[in-house]
Amino acid sequence: MGVFVFLPLVLPLTAWPIARLAEHRLHPRVATRLLTGVAGVMALCSTVCLGLLMVVGTAQLPGNPLPDGWSDPEVREAVPYDEVAGRAAIPALLAVALMCGRTLWRHGRVRRRAHQALAGLPATEVAVLPDGVPYAYALPGGARDRIVVTTALLAGLQPAERRALFAHERAHLAARHHRFLLIAQLAARANPFLRPLRTAVACTTERWADEEAARALGDRRSVARAIGRAALVSRGTPVPALAGFASPGPVPRRVAALLGPAPATRTWPSVFTAVGVAAWTAAAGTAVSALSSANSAVTMALILYAATPL
């Protein structure tokens, strides 16, 4: 294993350039899938790395659950280890498990409470809440996917802008954007170096829904006006785990993008561009992270098998 077991902890730094450039230079659908995939794989690899460091580094500590054969000098020489790193990996793994578990619990609680709040309303696609606070969000799951919007927000929009709002939220539900957001949140909890990707995914999912709404309506300016007007009157969705209409992300940038031409739908950028170099760098970092963690895990498994008495 050697030093390679530490690589997945720092290789997420290779994804920072693409996190900055993807929102501006890639189609939001491509950017969302790329960033989410990179974040998910790197988070999994860094967690595996922490587990390996803990097992190898604490093999000689009293009370460890490993077989006695792991304490043999031949085994210790074949598996480079660091007891300091092994001890540090224990609280790190506990923190990752706690934060990821808390994120999943909060996500489930938010969705349950949101569905409970709609229990007395008609089972229609659009649920209108009599609330003086203007907001809207897409609510997946339950008996059916639903769009939740308040009377205050509807009152502040023109008919064309309301159609843009509904098209935007339908795009969130159709593309299952809540899954991308949840994966990015869990990845950021597992490795703090992946936080820029979480922020970028939150922005690109909104841009993806913006573009789908513009394509469905055939009017980019109406969607831009709806976003701008909703941002002026809305305080943002009260359920941050779900995709909203006027947040998150820089609203002026979203409006400016809609006032321009539709982004190219190229699936992968050219390597001769800045975003292409950043994308290939992130892909290479992800591949090296996966190979490093897989190599270390296989090595440890083989040595553990050889050192374990029958």
Secondary structure, DSSP 8 states (H G I E B T S, - for coil): -GGGGGHHHHGGGGGHHHHHHHHHHS-HHHHHHHHHHHHHHHHHHHHHHHHHHHHHHTTTSTT-SS-GGGGSHHHHHHS---HHHHHHHHHHHHHHHHHHHHHHHHHHHHHHHHHHHTTTS---SEEEE--SS--EEEE--TTS-EEEEEHHHHHTS-HHHHHHHHHHHHHHHHTTHHHHHHHHHHHHHH-GGGHHHHHHHHHHHHHHHHHHHHHHHT-HHHHHHHHHHHHHH----S-TTS-BSS-SS-HHHHHHHHHS------SS--TTSHHHHHHHHHHHHHHHHHHHHHHHHHHHHHHHHHHS--
